[in-house]
Amino acid sequence: MDRIAAERMIFDLTASATRCAGATMFDPGKLTLPANVPEKYLHEGRALNHEKAKRMLANDLRKLALVDDCVAKLVKAMNAPEARG
């Protein structure tokens, strides 16, 4: 793969970050916390409740979905016939 193709692949992966499916699929209101999570608790010195914990969980899941999406695109690009050059 030449430099321009590699740069284009990186640009495409970066541009897709804002279009990741995880940006809309993890609604904090639809997430369920495990039963052992108390209604109010401290996490790293910050007071949290179920609402905040669900927002944090949704944010983490979105990040994981983004990484998964980008890795899948990278593997696909690396396996493309033109990448084998």
Phi and psi in degrees as a GROMACS rama.xvg file:
@    title "Ramachandran Plot"
@    xaxis  label "Phi"
@    yaxis  label "Psi"
@TYPE xy
-82.0003  172.575  ASP-2
-61.3785  -43.0952  ARG-3
-64.9449  -41.5876  ILE-4
-64.8333  -39.2694  ALA-5
-65.5374  -42.7604  ALA-6
-63.6543  -40.8561  GLU-7
-63.472  -40.7812  ARG-8
-62.6642  -43.5314  MET-9
-63.7217  -42.6601  ILE-10
-61.1225  -44.5054  PHE-11
-62.8352  -40.585  ASP-12
-65.7641  -41.0832  LEU-13
-66.8384  -42.7398  THR-14
-64.1386  -32.1853  ALA-15
-73.195  -15.8203  SER-16
-59.1038  -36.2859  ALA-17
-80.1788  -13.2101  THR-18
-105.34  11.4309  ARG-19
-59.8285  137.843  CYS-20
-58.7445  -28.4034  ALA-21
-63.4461  -18.7292  GLY-22
-64.8257  -24.4795  ALA-23
-121.227  -12.1012  THR-24
-84.3976  -15.893  MET-25
-109.235  86.299  PHE-26
-85.1786  118.256  ASP-27
-55.264  -32.4674  PRO-28
-67.688  -19.9442  GLY-29
-100.223  -4.69016  LYS-30
-82.4256  147.996  LEU-31
-115.66  127.769  THR-32
-87.2175  152.247  LEU-33
-59.5677  153.107  PRO-34
-63.1151  -23.7771  ALA-35
-83.3837  1.67342  ASN-36
-84.2135  116.677  VAL-37
-67.1853  158.34  PRO-38
-60.0129  -40.6762  GLU-39
-133.625  137.688  LYS-40
-160.75  167.807  TYR-41
-99.4776  136.176  LEU-42
-133.309  114.433  HIS-43
51.3526  42.8591  GLU-44
79.2962  3.85571  GLY-45
-111.662  136.321  ARG-46
-76.2944  128.081  ALA-47
-124.405  152.288  LEU-48
-126.337  -178.383  ASN-49
-59.6781  -38.4255  HIS-50
-62.674  -47.6694  GLU-51
-67.0892  -39.3847  LYS-52
-62.5117  -39.6197  ALA-53
-66.5323  -37.8553  LYS-54
-65.0455  -41.396  ARG-55
-64.2473  -42.5024  MET-56
-62.9425  -44.2969  LEU-57
-61.0318  -40.8226  ALA-58
-62.7387  -45.2474  ASN-59
-62.837  -40.958  ASP-60
-65.525  -37.2142  LEU-61
-62.4157  -42.7096  ARG-62
-63.4101  -41.8665  LYS-63
-63.1667  -41.3875  LEU-64
-63.9296  -37.5172  ALA-65
-64.556  -47.1493  LEU-66
-60.403  -44.4103  VAL-67
-59.946  -44.4719  ASP-68
-62.5943  -44.802  ASP-69
-67.872  -39.9413  CYS-70
-64.4094  -41.1917  VAL-71
-60.6383  -42.5003  ALA-72
-67.9741  -37.7826  LYS-73
-64.3026  -44.182  LEU-74
-63.3288  -41.9093  VAL-75
-61.7228  -43.0482  LYS-76
-66.2177  -38.482  ALA-77
-70.051  -27.7017  MET-78
-90.0956  -3.25942  ASN-79
-67.6884  145.898  ALA-80
-55.8924  -37.3458  PRO-81
-71.3623  -19.9042  GLU-82
-79.3162  -20.1129  ALA-83
-81.4869  -16.0407  ARG-84
